[in-house]
Amino acid sequence: MNIDLENAICHGEEQRRKRYQKNNEYARARSNIAKETEALFYLVECPLTEEFHHHHHHHQIQDLQQEVKMISNEEDDI
């Protein structure tokens, strides 16, 4: 094998190794960002999240109470 061909093969392998390493670092960085984003999105301690949950739960109870009243009224009409 001549020197130029051997250097070309070594250079190609080195480039593939660098690309592979760079892609792995990029993938790790993206997964870390995703984990951080997910952690921030699902913050339990967030007052807005708690307020929304309470508000949503309150409306669910009101909706159920209205539905019970409607059913009760329908039964009274029968």
N, CA, C and O atoms as a GROMACS GRO file, in nm:
protein
  312
    1MET      N    1   0.086  -0.117   0.000
    1MET     CA    2   0.000   0.000   0.000
    1MET      C    3   0.091   0.123   0.000
    1MET      O    4   0.188   0.130   0.076
    2ASN      N    5   0.058   0.218  -0.085
    2ASN     CA    6   0.144   0.337  -0.087
    2ASN      C    7   0.108   0.433   0.026
    2ASN      O    8   0.001   0.421   0.086
    3ILE      N    9   0.195   0.526   0.053
    3ILE     CA   10   0.181   0.618   0.167
    3ILE      C   11   0.058   0.706   0.152
    3ILE      O   12  -0.014   0.728   0.250
    4ASP      N   13   0.031   0.758   0.031
    4ASP     CA   14  -0.084   0.846   0.011
    4ASP      C   15  -0.215   0.774   0.041
    4ASP      O   16  -0.304   0.829   0.106
    5LEU      N   17  -0.227   0.652  -0.008
    5LEU     CA   18  -0.350   0.574   0.015
    5LEU      C   19  -0.366   0.544   0.165
    5LEU      O   20  -0.475   0.554   0.220
    6GLU      N   21  -0.256   0.508   0.228
    6GLU     CA   22  -0.260   0.480   0.372
    6GLU      C   23  -0.300   0.605   0.451
    6GLU      O   24  -0.379   0.596   0.545
    7ASN      N   25  -0.245   0.720   0.414
    7ASN     CA   26  -0.282   0.845   0.480
    7ASN      C   27  -0.428   0.880   0.457
    7ASN      O   28  -0.497   0.929   0.547
    8ALA      N   29  -0.477   0.854   0.335
    8ALA     CA   30  -0.617   0.883   0.303
    8ALA      C   31  -0.710   0.795   0.387
    8ALA      O   32  -0.812   0.843   0.436
    9ILE      N   33  -0.674   0.668   0.402
    9ILE     CA   34  -0.757   0.577   0.482
    9ILE      C   35  -0.757   0.622   0.628
    9ILE      O   36  -0.862   0.627   0.692
   10CYS      N   37  -0.639   0.653   0.680
   10CYS     CA   38  -0.630   0.699   0.820
   10CYS      C   39  -0.707   0.830   0.839
   10CYS      O   40  -0.775   0.849   0.940
   11HIS      N   41  -0.696   0.920   0.741
   11HIS     CA   42  -0.767   1.048   0.749
   11HIS      C   43  -0.919   1.024   0.749
   11HIS      O   44  -0.992   1.086   0.826
   12GLY      N   45  -0.965   0.933   0.661
   12GLY     CA   46  -1.108   0.902   0.655
   12GLY      C   47  -1.159   0.843   0.784
   12GLY      O   48  -1.268   0.878   0.831
   13GLU      N   49  -1.081   0.753   0.844
   13GLU     CA   50  -1.121   0.692   0.971
   13GLU      C   51  -1.124   0.797   1.082
   13GLU      O   52  -1.214   0.796   1.166
   14GLU      N   53  -1.027   0.887   1.080
   14GLU     CA   54  -1.023   0.994   1.180
   14GLU      C   55  -1.144   1.086   1.166
   14GLU      O   56  -1.204   1.127   1.265
   15GLN      N   57  -1.181   1.118   1.041
   15GLN     CA   58  -1.297   1.204   1.018
   15GLN      C   59  -1.425   1.136   1.064
   15GLN      O   60  -1.511   1.200   1.125
   16ARG      N   61  -1.439   1.006   1.036
   16ARG     CA   62  -1.557   0.932   1.082
   16ARG      C   63  -1.563   0.929   1.234
   16ARG      O   64  -1.671   0.944   1.292
   17ARG      N   65  -1.449   0.910   1.300
   17ARG     CA   66  -1.445   0.907   1.446
   17ARG      C   67  -1.488   1.043   1.503
   17ARG      O   68  -1.563   1.049   1.600
   18LYS      N   69  -1.438   1.151   1.442
   18LYS     CA   70  -1.475   1.285   1.488
   18LYS      C   71  -1.624   1.312   1.468
   18LYS      O   72  -1.690   1.368   1.555
   19ARG      N   73  -1.677   1.270   1.350
   19ARG     CA   74  -1.820   1.288   1.324
   19ARG      C   75  -1.905   1.211   1.424
   19ARG      O   76  -2.003   1.261   1.477
   20TYR      N   77  -1.864   1.086   1.448
   20TYR     CA   78  -1.937   1.002   1.543
   20TYR      C   79  -1.936   1.065   1.683
   20TYR      O   80  -2.039   1.071   1.750
   21GLN      N   81  -1.819   1.113   1.724
   21GLN     CA   82  -1.807   1.176   1.856
   21GLN      C   83  -1.891   1.303   1.863
   21GLN      O   84  -1.958   1.327   1.964
   22LYS      N   85  -1.889   1.382   1.758
   22LYS     CA   86  -1.967   1.506   1.755
   22LYS      C   87  -2.117   1.476   1.761
   22LYS      O   88  -2.191   1.541   1.834
   23ASN      N   89  -2.161   1.376   1.683
   23ASN     CA   90  -2.303   1.339   1.684
   23ASN      C   91  -2.346   1.289   1.821
   23ASN      O   92  -2.456   1.320   1.867
   24ASN      N   93  -2.260   1.212   1.887
   24ASN     CA   94  -2.295   1.164   2.021
   24ASN      C   95  -2.305   1.278   2.120
   24ASN      O   96  -2.395   1.280   2.204
   25GLU      N   97  -2.212   1.374   2.112
   25GLU     CA   98  -2.218   1.489   2.202
   25GLU      C   99  -2.345   1.570   2.177
   25GLU      O  100  -2.409   1.616   2.271
   26TYR      N  101  -2.381   1.585   2.048
   26TYR     CA  102  -2.503   1.659   2.013
   26TYR      C  103  -2.626   1.586   2.068
   26TYR      O  104  -2.717   1.649   2.122
   27ALA      N  105  -2.628   1.454   2.054
   27ALA     CA  106  -2.742   1.377   2.103
   27ALA      C  107  -2.753   1.387   2.255
   27ALA      O  108  -2.863   1.401   2.308
   28ARG      N  109  -2.640   1.381   2.324
   28ARG     CA  110  -2.644   1.394   2.470
   28ARG      C  111  -2.691   1.533   2.510
   28ARG      O  112  -2.770   1.548   2.604
   29ALA      N  113  -2.643   1.634   2.439
   29ALA     CA  114  -2.684   1.771   2.471
   29ALA      C  115  -2.834   1.787   2.452
   29ALA      O  116  -2.901   1.849   2.535
   30ARG      N  117  -2.888   1.733   2.343
   30ARG     CA  118  -3.032   1.744   2.318
   30ARG      C  119  -3.112   1.671   2.424
   30ARG      O  120  -3.215   1.720   2.469
   31SER      N  121  -3.065   1.553   2.465
   31SER     CA  122  -3.142   1.480   2.566
   31SER      C  123  -3.138   1.553   2.700
   31SER      O  124  -3.236   1.551   2.774
   32ASN      N  125  -3.026   1.617   2.732
   32ASN     CA  126  -3.019   1.696   2.856
   32ASN      C  127  -3.115   1.813   2.850
   32ASN      O  128  -3.184   1.843   2.948
   33ILE      N  129  -3.120   1.880   2.735
   33ILE     CA  130  -3.213   1.993   2.718
   33ILE      C  131  -3.356   1.944   2.732
   33ILE      O  132  -3.438   2.009   2.796
   34ALA      N  133  -3.386   1.829   2.672
   34ALA     CA  134  -3.522   1.774   2.681
   34ALA      C  135  -3.558   1.743   2.826
   34ALA      O  136  -3.669   1.771   2.870
   35LYS      N  137  -3.464   1.686   2.901
   35LYS     CA  138  -3.492   1.654   3.041
   35LYS      C  139  -3.515   1.781   3.122
   35LYS      O  140  -3.606   1.788   3.204
   36GLU      N  141  -3.430   1.882   3.098
   36GLU     CA  142  -3.447   2.008   3.171
   36GLU      C  143  -3.579   2.074   3.136
   36GLU      O  144  -3.648   2.126   3.224
   37THR      N  145  -3.615   2.072   3.008
   37THR     CA  146  -3.740   2.132   2.964
   37THR      C  147  -3.858   2.059   3.026
   37THR      O  148  -3.953   2.121   3.073
   38GLU      N  149  -3.851   1.927   3.024
   38GLU     CA  150  -3.959   1.848   3.083
   38GLU      C  151  -3.972   1.877   3.232
   38GLU      O  152  -4.083   1.890   3.284
   39ALA      N  153  -3.859   1.887   3.301
   39ALA     CA  154  -3.863   1.917   3.444
   39ALA      C  155  -3.924   2.054   3.469
   39ALA      O  156  -4.002   2.071   3.563
   40LEU      N  157  -3.892   2.151   3.386
   40LEU     CA  158  -3.948   2.284   3.403
   40LEU      C  159  -4.097   2.287   3.370
   40LEU      O  160  -4.174   2.358   3.434
   41PHE      N  161  -4.137   2.208   3.269
   41PHE     CA  162  -4.276   2.208   3.226
   41PHE      C  163  -4.368   2.147   3.331
   41PHE      O  164  -4.480   2.192   3.351
   42TYR      N  165  -4.319   2.045   3.399
   42TYR     CA  166  -4.402   1.974   3.495
   42TYR      C  167  -4.370   2.012   3.640
   42TYR      O  168  -4.380   1.929   3.730
   43LEU      N  169  -4.334   2.137   3.662
   43LEU     CA  170  -4.304   2.181   3.798
   43LEU      C  171  -4.430   2.171   3.884
   43LEU      O  172  -4.533   2.230   3.852
   44VAL      N  173  -4.421   2.096   3.989
   44VAL     CA  174  -4.535   2.080   4.079
   44VAL      C  175  -4.551   2.203   4.168
   44VAL      O  176  -4.662   2.239   4.205
   45GLU      N  177  -4.441   2.265   4.201
   45GLU     CA  178  -4.442   2.378   4.293
   45GLU      C  179  -4.488   2.508   4.229
   45GLU      O  180  -4.504   2.609   4.298
   46CYS      N  181  -4.509   2.508   4.100
   46CYS     CA  182  -4.543   2.631   4.028
   46CYS      C  183  -4.681   2.680   4.071
   46CYS      O  184  -4.778   2.605   4.060
   47PRO      N  185  -4.692   2.802   4.121
   47PRO     CA  186  -4.822   2.854   4.166
   47PRO      C  187  -4.926   2.858   4.054
   47PRO      O  188  -5.044   2.834   4.079
   48LEU      N  189  -4.882   2.889   3.934
   48LEU     CA  190  -4.978   2.893   3.823
   48LEU      C  191  -5.034   2.755   3.794
   48LEU      O  192  -5.153   2.740   3.766
   49THR      N  193  -4.949   2.654   3.800
   49THR     CA  194  -4.994   2.517   3.777
   49THR      C  195  -5.094   2.476   3.885
   49THR      O  196  -5.198   2.418   3.856
   50GLU      N  197  -5.061   2.508   4.010
   50GLU     CA  198  -5.152   2.474   4.119
   50GLU      C  199  -5.284   2.550   4.107
   50GLU      O  200  -5.390   2.494   4.133
   51GLU      N  201  -5.275   2.677   4.068
   51GLU     CA  202  -5.396   2.757   4.052
   51GLU      C  203  -5.482   2.700   3.940
   51GLU      O  204  -5.604   2.691   3.953
   52PHE      N  205  -5.419   2.662   3.829
   52PHE     CA  206  -5.494   2.604   3.718
   52PHE      C  207  -5.559   2.474   3.762
   52PHE      O  208  -5.676   2.450   3.733
   53HIS      N  209  -5.482   2.390   3.831
   53HIS     CA  210  -5.535   2.262   3.875
   53HIS      C  211  -5.656   2.283   3.967
   53HIS      O  212  -5.758   2.217   3.952
   54HIS      N  213  -5.643   2.374   4.061
   54HIS     CA  214  -5.752   2.404   4.154
   54HIS      C  215  -5.874   2.457   4.077
   54HIS      O  216  -5.987   2.416   4.101
   55HIS      N  217  -5.848   2.551   3.985
   55HIS     CA  218  -5.955   2.612   3.905
   55HIS      C  219  -6.025   2.505   3.821
   55HIS      O  220  -6.148   2.501   3.814
   56HIS      N  221  -5.945   2.418   3.757
   56HIS     CA  222  -6.000   2.311   3.673
   56HIS      C  223  -6.082   2.215   3.759
   56HIS      O  224  -6.193   2.176   3.720
   57HIS      N  225  -6.029   2.178   3.874
   57HIS     CA  226  -6.099   2.086   3.964
   57HIS      C  227  -6.230   2.150   4.012
   57HIS      O  228  -6.333   2.082   4.020
   58HIS      N  229  -6.226   2.278   4.045
   58HIS     CA  230  -6.345   2.350   4.090
   58HIS      C  231  -6.454   2.347   3.982
   58HIS      O  232  -6.571   2.325   4.011
   59HIS      N  233  -6.413   2.370   3.856
   59HIS     CA  234  -6.511   2.368   3.747
   59HIS      C  235  -6.565   2.228   3.722
   59HIS      O  236  -6.682   2.212   3.687
   60GLN      N  237  -6.482   2.126   3.741
   60GLN     CA  238  -6.531   1.990   3.726
   60GLN      C  239  -6.639   1.962   3.829
   60GLN      O  240  -6.742   1.901   3.797
   61ILE      N  241  -6.617   2.005   3.951
   61ILE     CA  242  -6.717   1.985   4.058
   61ILE      C  243  -6.846   2.059   4.024
   61ILE      O  244  -6.955   2.005   4.040
   62GLN      N  245  -6.833   2.184   3.979
   62GLN     CA  246  -6.952   2.262   3.941
   62GLN      C  247  -7.028   2.194   3.827
   62GLN      O  248  -7.150   2.187   3.830
   63ASP      N  249  -6.955   2.144   3.728
   63ASP     CA  250  -7.020   2.075   3.616
   63ASP      C  251  -7.095   1.951   3.664
   63ASP      O  252  -7.208   1.926   3.620
   64LEU      N  253  -7.034   1.875   3.754
   64LEU     CA  254  -7.101   1.757   3.807
   64LEU      C  255  -7.225   1.795   3.888
   64LEU      O  256  -7.328   1.728   3.880
   65GLN      N  257  -7.214   1.902   3.967
   65GLN     CA  258  -7.329   1.947   4.046
   65GLN      C  259  -7.444   1.990   3.955
   65GLN      O  260  -7.560   1.959   3.982
   66GLN      N  261  -7.412   2.060   3.847
   66GLN     CA  262  -7.516   2.102   3.752
   66GLN      C  263  -7.580   1.981   3.685
   66GLN      O  264  -7.701   1.976   3.664
   67GLU      N  265  -7.497   1.883   3.652
   67GLU     CA  266  -7.550   1.762   3.588
   67GLU      C  267  -7.643   1.687   3.683
   67GLU      O  268  -7.748   1.637   3.642
   68VAL      N  269  -7.605   1.680   3.810
   68VAL     CA  270  -7.690   1.614   3.910
   68VAL      C  271  -7.821   1.689   3.926
   68VAL      O  272  -7.927   1.627   3.935
   69LYS      N  273  -7.816   1.822   3.928
   69LYS     CA  274  -7.938   1.903   3.938
   69LYS      C  275  -8.029   1.878   3.818
   69LYS      O  276  -8.150   1.865   3.833
   70MET      N  277  -7.970   1.873   3.699
   70MET     CA  278  -8.051   1.850   3.578
   70MET      C  279  -8.118   1.714   3.584
   70MET      O  280  -8.236   1.701   3.550
   71ILE      N  281  -8.044   1.613   3.626
   71ILE     CA  282  -8.102   1.478   3.635
   71ILE      C  283  -8.211   1.477   3.742
   71ILE      O  284  -8.316   1.416   3.723
   72SER      N  285  -8.184   1.543   3.852
   72SER     CA  286  -8.282   1.550   3.960
   72SER      C  287  -8.410   1.620   3.912
   72SER      O  288  -8.520   1.575   3.942
   73ASN      N  289  -8.394   1.729   3.840
   73ASN     CA  290  -8.510   1.802   3.787
   73ASN      C  291  -8.587   1.718   3.686
   73ASN      O  292  -8.710   1.722   3.683
   74GLU      N  293  -8.516   1.642   3.605
   74GLU     CA  294  -8.584   1.556   3.507
   74GLU      C  295  -8.664   1.448   3.578
   74GLU      O  296  -8.775   1.414   3.537
   75GLU      N  297  -8.608   1.393   3.686
   75GLU     CA  298  -8.679   1.289   3.762
   75GLU      C  299  -8.801   1.348   3.831
   75GLU      O  300  -8.904   1.280   3.843
   76ASP      N  301  -8.791   1.472   3.876
   76ASP     CA  302  -8.906   1.536   3.940
   76ASP      C  303  -9.018   1.560   3.840
   76ASP      O  304  -9.136   1.554   3.875
   77ASP      N  305  -8.982   1.587   3.716
   77ASP     CA  306  -9.082   1.612   3.612
   77ASP      C  307  -9.154   1.484   3.572
   77ASP      O  308  -9.265   1.490   3.518
   78ILE      N  309  -9.096   1.371   3.597
   78ILE     CA  310  -9.156   1.244   3.553
   78ILE      C  311  -9.264   1.201   3.646
   78ILE      O  312  -9.325   1.096   3.624
   0.00000   0.00000   0.00000
